[in-house]
Amino acid sequence: MKIEGIHHIAIICADYERSKTFYTEVLGFKIEQEVYREERQSYKLDLSLGGKYVIELFSFPNPPARPSRPEAVGLRNIAFAVTNLDECITHLNKHAIEVEPIRVDEYTSKRFTFIADPDGLPIEFYEG
């Protein structure tokens, strides 16, 4: 078996419109397709970044909360590469997004920070 790469990240949100706005208007993802699945009472929003399919955003009626603090077993966060972390933080601040203090990776000396999406999902921005 040879894995070629990551195909997409699936995210289930509690408030579809709020999350749709966050991922498109704040983070800048492009909507590729939006479908309402009547049988599941669920939206599925396909989002791309730089022409590459990245995120499937789902809504479901009454999804359970995802434990984030204290950190729980499972996937911890998603991380996005950015060229300039300071510009990224300025952009996020303009949208009233709380940004954690900048940290420095002790192995690479690269800077990074975290925010939370509307449902508290940790999102990392890693300067490369």
N, C-alpha and C positions, 0 to 999 in steps of 0.2 A: 504494500500500500504506500502511496505517495500523496501526501496532502499538498495541494497546490496553493492554498492560502485561505484566508477567512472570507466566507461568502457574504455574511451579513450578521448584524446584531439584532436580536428581537427584544423589544421593550414593551411591557404592558403598563399602561398608564391609568390613573384613576380619573383624570379629567382630560378627555381627548382634545378639546379645543385649546385648553391651556398648554398642553404638551405640544400640540401641533404648532402653535405660535412660538413656543420656546425653541423647538428644533429648527423651524424654518426662518423665523424673523430674527431670533437672537443668535443662534449658532450658524445660520446660513445654509442649511441643507435645502436641496431642491426637491420639490415633489415630483416624483415620476409617475405615480399612480395612487389613486385613492378609491377604495372600494368599501361599500357598506354591505356586510354579510348578514342579511335578514335572519337566517336560521340561527345565527350565534348572537344576534343583537350586538354586533361588533364591527368597528371600523378597522381597516388595515391600510396603513399609509406607507408607501414605499418611498424612501428618501435616498438621495444620492449626494455625494460630495466629490467635486472635481470630476464629474462624469462617471463615477464609480458607485454602484449600488452598495449602500452601507447599512441602513437601518430599516427594519420593519417595525412600525409603531402600531400597537394594537390597543383597542379599547374593549373591555368586557364588562358586563354588569357586575358590580360589587366584587372586584378582585381583592384578595387578601393583601394586607400591607406587607411590604418586604422589610425584614429587619435589617437595619444598617448600622445602628449604634446600640449596643456594642456590636462590633463586626460579627457577622454570622458566617457559617460554612457556606461555601458556594462562590460563584464569581464575585469578585470584590468590586471592580469598577471597569469602566471603559476609558481608554486614554486616546487623546487626539494629539498628533504632532503639530506644533506651531513653529513658525520661523522666529517670531518675536514675542516673547511672553509678556513684555510690558505693554505692547499694543493690544494683545489679547485681553489683558486685565483691564485696560482702559475701556475697551469695547464692552466688556461684561459690566463694568461699573456704570456705564451710560444706560444700561438696561436694568440697573438696580439689582444686579446679581451679586450675592455675597461671595467673596473670593477668600479662600484660606491664605495664610501667609506663604510666601514663596519658600520652597525647600530646595536643597541642592542634593542631587544624587551622589552619595559618597563614593560610588564606583566610577561614574562617568563625568562627574563635576557639572552635569547639565542641570538646569533649573526646571522646576515644575511646580504646579499648584493644583488645587482641587476646587470644584464647585459642586453643588447639588442641583439636579434637574427638579422640575416641579413636584416629583414624588419622592425626592430625597435620594435618588440614585446618584452615587458618587461618580463624577466625571473629572478626569485628569487632563491637564494640558501640559505637554512635555516639550520643552524647547529643544530643537535639534539643529 
